[in-house]
């Protein structure tokens, strides 16, 4: 065998190995992308910690094609607490995911959920910061997403007064 034939054979082996590696990598990327779509897609995912939430709650009045959201009259907590007893969830009558964010009037975000399936949510939430004593105008911003491909739907805000006791 001549030197040229040996080099040629060596290049064919190297190219074949690179092609196999490329095909395996491509397969892995396609698999993970498909899996992300199945599990909620993109940067948002269905929160695995959300629990059955609206059992025993009177169903809200619903209109055909509308997204139901919880309403609030007020919430209370103690200064320095990081946990707020506030029922955030997705009513079981909905046919979409909801994502919730607790915000103050000035735009400060205190909490953000992942996607919540219909009928799941939380009875209390962990805030990302403490608040000083006082009254705050707050709201829970609910954003709807389709169940199939997590495209944005309508959003709605539920405003209330958050009282922080000394």
VOGU-3710 file (C-alpha; in Angstrom, 3 decimals, decimal comma):
1> xxxxxxxxxx> 0,000/0,000/0,000  1,336/3,367/-0,912  1,544/6,378/1,349  -1,262/8,096/-0,602  -3,628/5,178/-0,128  -2,850/5,056/3,622  -3,566/8,790/3,992  -6,749/8,462/1,960  -7,947/5,575/4,123  -7,085/7,553/7,273
11> xxxxxxxxxx> -9,127/10,572/6,036  -12,094/8,351/5,186  -12,053/6,843/8,704  -11,812/10,305/10,306  -14,626/11,705/8,152  -16,811/8,683/8,903  -16,242/9,133/12,657  -17,054/12,845/12,441  -20,217/12,089/10,474  -21,352/9,545/13,093
21> xxxxxxxxxx> -20,673/12,039/15,898  -22,586/14,743/14,013  -25,569/12,439/13,461  -25,643/11,432/17,146  -25,469/15,090/18,210  -28,252/16,048/15,794  -30,421/13,195/17,086  -29,849/14,300/20,677  -30,762/17,928/19,886  -33,954/16,886/18,102
31> xxxxxxxxxx> -34,895/14,582/20,976  -34,398/17,272/23,649  -36,328/19,836/21,607  -39,242/17,412/21,183  -39,134/16,619/24,900  -39,219/20,342/25,816  -42,371/20,767/23,739  -43,998/17,815/25,480  -43,107/19,163/28,942  -44,204/22,748/28,467
41> xxxxxxxxxx> -41,735/24,133/25,986  -39,382/27,058/25,935  -38,430/28,851/29,098  -41,652/28,073/30,943  -42,531/24,672/32,297  -45,433/23,156/34,166  -44,727/23,549/37,869  -44,341/20,058/39,358  -44,846/21,427/42,888  -48,320/22,833/42,207
51> xxxxxxxxxx> -50,957/20,842/44,033  -54,675/20,309/43,775  -55,894/23,771/44,475  -59,550/24,560/43,946  -61,185/21,555/45,586  -64,056/22,850/47,712  -63,963/26,339/46,186  -67,159/27,655/44,653  -66,657/27,817/40,889  -66,474/31,346/39,494
61> xxxxxxxxxx> -69,131/32,575/37,095  -67,911/31,751/33,628  -68,643/33,143/30,221  -68,230/31,096/27,058  -64,603/31,236/25,850  -63,329/33,231/28,815  -60,407/32,464/31,119  -61,299/32,361/34,797  -58,981/33,948/37,349  -59,190/34,193/41,139
71> xxxxxxxxxx> -60,097/37,544/42,699  -58,678/39,059/45,871  -59,917/41,556/48,450  -56,783/41,760/50,578  -53,864/39,882/52,080  -51,915/40,194/55,321  -48,476/39,226/56,512  -45,922/40,207/59,159  -42,920/42,412/58,487  -39,873/40,307/57,666
81> xxxxxxxxxx> -41,896/37,256/56,548  -40,963/35,639/53,251  -44,164/33,561/52,950  -47,538/35,065/52,071  -50,783/33,160/52,512  -52,370/33,977/49,169  -54,198/31,435/47,035  -52,672/31,578/43,574  -53,903/29,028/41,085  -55,677/28,020/37,914
91> xxxxxxxxxx> -59,388/27,170/38,306  -60,223/23,657/37,106  -62,800/25,014/34,625  -60,065/26,607/32,495  -58,796/24,897/29,366  -55,427/26,667/29,399  -52,335/27,068/31,526  -51,978/30,140/33,733  -48,814/31,830/34,941  -49,132/34,199/37,912
101> xxxxxxxxxx> -46,971/37,104/39,076  -47,491/39,056/42,315  -46,484/42,675/41,783  -46,581/45,904/43,745  -48,044/49,076/42,232  -44,527/50,373/41,472  -43,794/47,285/39,340  -41,736/45,354/41,921  -42,224/41,631/41,283  -42,503/39,681/44,547
111> xxxxxxxxxx> -43,350/36,257/43,121  -43,663/34,501/39,764  -45,066/31,030/39,177  -44,348/28,581/36,415  -47,212/27,304/34,269  -50,122/26,033/36,333  -52,374/23,301/34,975  -56,134/23,748/35,454  -57,069/22,802/39,016  -53,583/23,347/40,475
121> xxxxxxxxxx> -51,987/26,130/42,476  -50,694/27,153/45,887  -52,275/28,261/49,171  -49,157/30,215/50,087  -46,237/31,576/48,111  -42,624/32,370/48,915  -41,705/35,957/48,142  -38,323/36,939/46,736  -37,910/39,773/49,272  -39,272/41,036/52,592
131> xxxxxxxxxx> -41,456/44,117/52,946  -41,483/46,857/55,561  -44,616/47,432/57,617  -47,338/49,344/55,783  -50,051/49,035/53,176  -49,173/48,293/49,567  -51,324/48,361/46,465  -50,626/45,019/44,830  -51,959/42,837/42,056  -51,683/39,327/40,762
141> xxxxxxxxxx> -51,095/39,360/37,019  -52,411/36,200/35,364  -51,202/35,304/31,861  -52,945/32,530/29,932  -51,173/30,069/27,623  -52,550/27,437/25,263  -52,246/23,836/26,394  -50,916/22,641/23,027  -47,961/24,915/22,346  -47,900/27,457/25,206
151> xxxxxxxxxx> -48,749/30,443/23,026  -49,867/33,528/24,945  -53,572/34,136/25,401  -55,353/36,884/27,325  -54,001/38,284/30,560  -55,784/39,827/33,514  -54,902/41,589/36,756  -56,554/41,134/40,132  -55,772/44,124/42,381  -55,897/44,182/46,187
161> xxxxxx> -54,322/45,793/49,264  -51,414/43,959/50,863  -51,055/44,827/54,548  -47,712/44,189/56,254  -47,996/44,290/60,036  -45,046/45,402/62,217
//
